[in-house]
Amino acid sequence: MKRRYLVDHLKKEGCIFHREGAKHTVFLNPENGHMATVPRHREIEVFLAKKICRQLDIPIPKA
């Protein structure tokens, strides 16, 4: 899955950018306070995208 697609999905579901790390971006779900890191790679494995969505407690993207 493309990183851009995952980030767009996170933003559409209400998650916001929290901070930048050395090799990742941290997103926050303001509804429940959960955070998850998204690596800065062009491609993100589907299992990792699912894990990120589960951590933020949002629906898994359909791709």
N, CA, C and O of each residue as an XYZ file, in Angstrom:
252
protein
N       0.846     -1.167      0.000
C       0.000      0.000      0.000
C       0.895      1.235      0.000
O       1.903      1.279      0.705
N       0.529      2.214     -0.777
C       1.293      3.459     -0.822
C       1.113      4.223      0.487
O       0.019      4.256      1.050
N       2.181      4.827      0.958
C       2.139      5.607      2.198
C       1.140      6.748      2.082
O       0.402      7.033      3.025
N       1.117      7.390      0.943
C       0.219      8.531      0.737
C      -1.237      8.106      0.918
O      -2.032      8.832      1.515
N      -1.586      6.916      0.397
C      -2.956      6.415      0.535
C      -3.302      6.188      2.006
O      -4.400      6.529      2.446
N      -2.372      5.616      2.761
C      -2.615      5.366      4.182
C      -2.767      6.676      4.945
O      -3.668      6.804      5.774
N      -1.902      7.645      4.679
C      -1.972      8.934      5.374
C      -3.289      9.642      5.046
O      -3.915     10.222      5.933
N      -3.708      9.599      3.795
C      -4.995     10.195      3.414
C      -6.145      9.514      4.157
O      -7.082     10.178      4.601
N      -6.071      8.194      4.291
C      -7.104      7.444      5.017
C      -7.134      7.870      6.488
O      -8.210      8.068      7.051
N      -5.970      8.011      7.108
C      -5.907      8.412      8.509
C      -6.536      9.792      8.699
O      -7.305     10.008      9.636
N      -6.203     10.721      7.806
C      -6.748     12.076      7.916
C      -8.255     12.086      7.688
O      -8.984     12.817      8.358
N      -8.723     11.273      6.739
C     -10.154     11.195      6.457
C     -10.922     10.666      7.665
O     -12.063     11.063      7.903
N     -10.300      9.777      8.419
C     -10.944      9.203      9.600
C     -10.806     10.090     10.836
O     -11.263      9.713     11.915
N     -10.187     11.258     10.698
C     -10.132     12.216     11.800
C      -8.830     12.251     12.570
O      -8.706     13.009     13.533
N      -7.856     11.449     12.171
C      -6.565     11.467     12.851
C      -5.773     12.693     12.412
O      -5.911     13.167     11.285
N      -4.951     13.194     13.312
C      -4.170     14.390     13.007
C      -2.682     14.104     13.178
O      -2.278     13.215     13.927
N      -1.885     14.887     12.460
C      -0.436     14.823     12.585
C      -0.063     15.277     13.986
O      -0.542     16.310     14.454
N       0.791     14.510     14.659
C       1.228     14.882     16.009
C       2.660     15.403     15.992
O       2.931     16.500     16.479
N       3.590     14.605     15.422
C       4.990     15.047     15.342
C       5.748     14.182     14.348
O       5.265     13.134     13.920
N       6.934     14.632     13.990
C       7.831     13.878     13.114
C       8.916     13.243     13.970
O       9.455     13.876     14.878
N       9.228     11.996     13.675
C      10.350     11.328     14.299
C      11.495     11.288     13.300
O      11.424     11.932     12.253
N      12.543     10.547     13.607
C      13.694     10.467     12.707
C      13.326      9.745     11.404
O      13.696     10.198     10.321
N      12.610      8.641     11.503
C      12.257      7.851     10.323
C      10.782      7.506     10.276
O      10.383      6.566      9.589
N       9.956      8.272     11.015
C       8.536      7.983     11.049
C       7.743      9.249     11.361
O       8.303     10.268     11.764
N       6.438      9.163     11.168
C       5.516     10.239     11.493
C       4.534      9.706     12.521
O       4.068      8.573     12.406
N       4.220     10.509     13.519
C       3.300     10.079     14.570
C       1.948     10.747     14.338
O       1.859     11.966     14.188
N       0.891      9.921     14.312
C      -0.468     10.414     14.163
C      -1.238     10.172     15.453
O      -0.981      9.206     16.171
N      -2.179     11.055     15.736
C      -2.980     11.006     16.951
C      -4.450     10.973     16.579
O      -4.896     11.716     15.705
N      -5.204     10.104     17.250
C      -6.658     10.088     17.100
C      -7.205     10.914     18.266
O      -7.206     10.437     19.401
N      -7.672     12.151     18.010
C      -8.100     13.021     19.114
C      -9.352     12.531     19.838
O      -9.616     12.959     20.961
N     -10.125     11.645     19.219
C     -11.337     11.139     19.862
C     -11.024     10.257     21.069
O     -11.740     10.288     22.070
N      -9.943      9.466     20.968
C      -9.630      8.548     22.063
C      -8.207      8.704     22.604
O      -7.844      8.038     23.574
N      -7.401      9.569     21.996
C      -6.049      9.815     22.488
C      -5.019      8.782     22.080
O      -3.888      8.831     22.564
N      -5.368      7.844     21.204
C      -4.423      6.818     20.765
C      -3.461      7.390     19.732
O      -3.827      8.236     18.916
N      -2.212      6.904     19.789
C      -1.178      7.333     18.847
C      -0.607      6.131     18.122
O      -0.611      5.013     18.639
N      -0.108      6.382     16.899
C       0.549      5.328     16.119
C       1.600      5.978     15.228
O       1.450      7.121     14.797
N       2.661      5.231     14.964
C       3.721      5.727     14.097
C       3.565      5.133     12.708
O       3.227      3.961     12.549
N       3.817      5.965     11.706
C       3.768      5.541     10.306
C       5.171      5.711      9.743
O       5.686      6.829      9.724
N       5.805      4.634      9.283
C       7.156      4.749      8.743
C       7.169      5.579      7.458
O       6.174      5.642      6.735
N       8.301      6.208      7.189
C       8.431      7.013      5.983
C       9.038      6.200      4.850
O      10.157      6.464      4.411
N       8.283      5.207      4.381
C       8.660      4.411      3.219
C       7.613      4.652      2.146
O       6.471      4.989      2.460
N       7.982      4.486      0.900
C       6.995      4.666     -0.180
C       5.896      3.622     -0.102
O       4.720      3.929     -0.298
N       6.282      2.396      0.183
C       5.330      1.287      0.289
C       5.269      0.824      1.738
O       6.297      0.684      2.401
N       4.052      0.590      2.222
C       3.843      0.071      3.575
C       3.098     -1.249      3.430
O       2.096     -1.329      2.719
N       3.586     -2.275      4.101
C       2.959     -3.590      4.034
C       1.525     -3.507      4.547
O       1.218     -2.724      5.445
N       0.656     -4.323      3.965
C      -0.766     -4.303      4.321
C      -0.968     -4.662      5.795
O      -1.791     -4.050      6.474
N      -0.217     -5.655      6.291
C      -0.384     -6.045      7.691
C      -0.005     -4.901      8.623
O      -0.608     -4.752      9.685
N       0.993     -4.082      8.242
C       1.394     -2.944      9.061
C       0.326     -1.848      9.026
O       0.051     -1.217     10.046
N      -0.271     -1.623      7.861
C      -1.345     -0.630      7.746
C      -2.533     -1.038      8.615
O      -3.144     -0.193      9.269
N      -2.857     -2.320      8.623
C      -3.947     -2.808      9.463
C      -3.628     -2.609     10.940
O      -4.495     -2.220     11.723
N      -2.386     -2.875     11.314
C      -1.967     -2.715     12.705
C      -2.060     -1.251     13.130
O      -2.517     -0.955     14.234
N      -1.631     -0.339     12.265
C      -1.701      1.095     12.567
C      -3.160      1.509     12.776
O      -3.468      2.242     13.716
N      -4.047      1.046     11.910
C      -5.470      1.389     12.034
C      -6.061      0.815     13.317
O      -6.869      1.472     13.973
N      -5.667     -0.400     13.679
C      -6.153     -0.988     14.927
C      -5.656     -0.187     16.133
O      -6.396      0.008     17.098
N      -4.400      0.278     16.078
C      -3.853      1.066     17.186
C      -4.618      2.378     17.355
O      -4.835      2.839     18.476
N      -5.020      2.969     16.241
C      -5.750      4.246     16.295
C      -7.251      4.035     16.477
O      -7.992      5.001     16.663
N      -7.705      2.786     16.427
C      -9.112      2.429     16.583
C      -9.982      3.068     15.494
O     -10.999      3.703     15.773
N      -9.544      2.877     14.242
C     -10.289      3.355     13.077
C     -10.483      2.182     12.117
O      -9.792      1.170     12.236
N     -11.414      2.304     11.166
C     -11.613      1.217     10.194
C     -10.374      0.977      9.322
O      -9.593      1.893      9.061
N     -10.218     -0.246      8.889
C      -9.088     -0.622      8.032
C      -9.399     -0.176      6.606
O     -10.525     -0.362      6.144
N      -8.418      0.414      5.888
C      -8.688      0.865      4.506
C      -8.923     -0.306      3.584
O      -8.400     -1.400      3.799
N      -9.713     -0.071      2.555
C      -9.990     -1.100      1.565
C      -9.052     -0.915      0.395
O      -9.253     -0.030     -0.437
N      -8.018     -1.753      0.327
C      -7.065     -1.657     -0.786
C      -6.449     -2.986     -1.075
O      -5.622     -3.099     -1.980
